[in-house]
Amino acid sequence: MLTCISPRSWAQDGSAPVWIEKARLAAAAKQHDSVIYYADQAMTIGQKTRDTLALLRAMRMKGKSLLALKKEKASAETFFAALRLCRSPAFEKELGILYGELGYYYYSQGQGQKAKEYYHHHIDILSRIQGMDSMGNAFINLSVTHQMLAEYDSARILLNKVGEIVARTNDSSMKAYYLLNMGAYHTVTGRLDSAKICYLQAYDLWKALGNVSQLFRVTFNLGFYAFQNKDYKEAIKYYLLSEEAAGRYGQKRELAHVYGTMAESYAALGDHKTAYKYLHLYATLNDSFAHEDINNYALQLDKQYQSEKARATIQAQQLELKQQQNTMLIIIIIAIVVVALGIGAFAYITFRNRVRKKVDEAKGRFFANVAHEIRTPLSMIKGPVEVLQNTITDKAMLHQLDIAARNTERLNDLMDQMLDISKIDAARYALQVHVGDMGALVQQLFQHHRQQAAAKRITLTCECDAHIQASFDGDAWEKILSNLVGNAIKYTPEGGTAGIEVASVQHEDAVALTINVWDSGPGIPAAEQQKIFERFYRSRNEQTAREKGTGIGLALVKELVTLMQGTITVESAPGKGAVFTVTCLLQRAGSVQAQAIPAGENTSVILLAEDDKDILDFNTTLLRNEGYTVIPASDGSIASAAIKDTLPDIVVTDLMMPVKDGMELLREIRANEVTAHIPVIILSARAAQDTRIEGMAGGAQAYLPKPFSPAELKNTVKSQLDLLQRHKARYQAQVTNEEKAVEQRIQDTDPFTQRCHTIILEHLDDAQFSVERLAELMNVNRSHFQRKIKTLTGFSPSELIKSLRLEKAKEMLLKKEGNITETAYATGFTSQSYFTRCFTDHFGYPPSEVVNKVKG
């Protein structure tokens, strides 16, 4: 049964617009309880008349007042209930206004990212409906949110837009708000003199407009400026003006803030009596807030109840309210005690964790330092042993030297594993993921270990899917497989069998990899199968205990597999061997966001680090249209990881970014030998001379202030890349200069290239010396090594090795240090014919011409 209600009955209490107007007037007077009451009346009528527009406006006003009364949960519920009503395009304007209110709601709760999101929705909608010139207040709100998030460049860009609106509209009130917020921006960015100028201009404008209520904010900020400059008398002058304005307009919280700062100023002047007076006023006013906030709503209810109920009823309700207040007071006291205990417990736990972290860091540093220190005497053992192996002919002595060499290499591998574990503990072990063929890597390791197995008469087999193209860290996988296969050979008795089985399942964007490494050794008891992955654990099984080991290898394998989000398990039984199974999900080639960039690729790679999304998107498009490969990063931490991953040709970075700022990123680039050569361009709104000097002194090649010219950015990037090309050309001319000995030609190159040259020349006669071995001796990841060498010299590492060998060979022939065959072998070539072909390709004539020229 439907009940029909006459509109006349609604009109008895007034129409919805009448109640909304009452709510608006109450809001202007900051009578928030009255606003809620009037808004509820309007909402009741709006629901009955199905006046959605009136309902939305009433809900919006109620939500604002609930927020002002610190009833955040009820406020959010009201706002989101209103949002759900804005389904029709007819309410798009109300939707835009609601987004603005939600932006302020999240800002007041300290949730800057959410506030920013809603303010953007607010601006997108209302700028379409009302035009950009109506968005001054919205831009100011969004700018203040960016300042809260320490995104100062974005805040300044928005304030500049407000300045443009003020210039077009000549709105004096808006200009005053603009100057006030520009002053706040200058304050937080350390430009106090500029802040003072803005505050004084805002003061003059509001005074001329007669808006005395706003003078409080300006005079308080001027007082703060004087206080920062230790001009305490000037600070007190402005604070007194703030006290007058705050007292006149009932801004009690602001008045308490003024009293506190005045107490500090008088104390700084040594007037402790007056300082105590204002401190007492501050404490008294602060204490009144809690009581006032609790009772405001009760007082409003009393006024409504007096006209409806008898005095006895009112007294009973007041008594009940008093009891509720007492209960609330007890609850508040209990809550304060609980919170205090919680804070104390949190502080204790935090302190304990901090101490533990420092102890762990100290242990890790000691662990790593010991490993590094052992490497120095180890090198002094390895070097003389190698020299003796090349000079001694006595077979018995050579046998002893071979034993020493093998154990030296074994100890060196152990040091490498210890350092890897210390890096993982310190969270400094970063996976270097690049596209490659896992099948080829497994086959390469199989060939390496087959000779070791043959020495023990062990049959080693390998079953592997061909061409497993995926993205993975080859160095980490080599450590995993070498440890597992090495253990299988170590614990398998002579005449036994061991093997590797690799299977893969191709998915749309990933490869599911399963690797089994098995052996026919003594097996592992069930009780020890989990312990073997613990550091320094040694099996108590008599058969396995005879094989010497440290218990580090499997611990490293476990931690590397875990780092790759994979799993490792073992199946074994005494006398039946063991099977270690590694499972891991690898991303397929082409599905990774930051793929390996091969050395020798023509496209220059530029990394952009910028926290403002609009600027990042614009610059990315701008530079990609110039034909560059661009890697965008939204903060310094992401940029740091991308640099380690891809080794770009050039970095363009903002200074003020979250997580890691631009100066920290610049220092990190310059401190790392692998990245030290990369040109860095700073693009920042911080245009002060001292900041520019700091950036250039830190190693930046260029500093462009915002707002920047797109043409200037493109030209700066191009000029830096041209400098890299000229550096390559200068190197190639220098290294082929026949007027100097080869060793002299490389003296003027950069330290990294010099060290690389020295290592190549030290292994000149080693035909097995490879790019992998060179990268290892340089302590650089192979793919990064290839890209860096290509950037510095214009040669790939293999071309560089061959070029230096041929240049040295020509020098030896000119000095008559040997014939063609002897020179070929002395410079690492395996045959005279191959040497002659390479020599002819490099110089344009055969080595015989050099010999004949010397004879002639």
Buried (B, 14 or more C-beta within 10 A) or exposed (E): EEEEEEEEEBEEEBBBBBBBBBBBEBBEEEBBBBBBBBBBBBBBBBBEBEBBBBBBBBBBBBBBBBBBBEBEEBBBEBBBBBBEBBEEEEBBBBBBBBBBBBBBBBBBBEBBEBBBBBBBBBBEBBBEEEEBBEBBBBBBBBBBBBBBBBBBBBBBBBBBBBBBBBEEEEBEBBBBBBBBBBBBBBBEBEBBEBBBBBBBBBBEBBBEEEEEBBBBBBBBBBBBBBBEEEBBEBBBBBBEBBBBBBBEBEBBEBBBBBBBBBBBBBBBBEBEEBBEBBBEBBBEBBEEEEEEEBEBBBEBBBEEBEEEEEEEEBEEBBEEBEEEBEEEEEEEEEEEEEEEEEEEEEEEEEEEEEEEEEEEEEEBEEBBEEBEEBBEEBEEBBEEBEEBBEEEEEEEEEEBBEEBBEEBEEBBBBBBBBBBBBBBBBEEBBBBBBBBBBBBBBBBBBEBBBEBBEEBEBBBEBEBBEEBBBBBBBBBBBBBBBBBBBBBBBBBEEEBBBBBBBEBEEEEEBBEBEBBBBBBBBBBBEEBBEBBBEEEBBBEBEBBEEEEBBBBBBBBBBBBBEBBEBEBEBBBEEEEBBBBBBBBBBBBBEBBEBBBBEBEEEEBBBBBBBBBEEBBEEBBEBBEEEEBBBBBBBBBBBBBEBBBBBBBBBBBBBBBBEEBBBBBBBEBBBEEBBBBBBBBBBBBBBEEEEBBEBBEEBBBBBBBBBEBEEEEBBEBBBEBBEEBEEBBEEBEEBBEEEEEBBEEBBEEBBEBBEBBBEBBBEBBEEEEBBBBEBBBBBEBBBBBBBBBBBBBBBBBBEBBBBBBBBBBBBBBBEEEEBEBEEBBBBBBBEEBEEBBEBBBEBBEEBBEBBBEEEEE
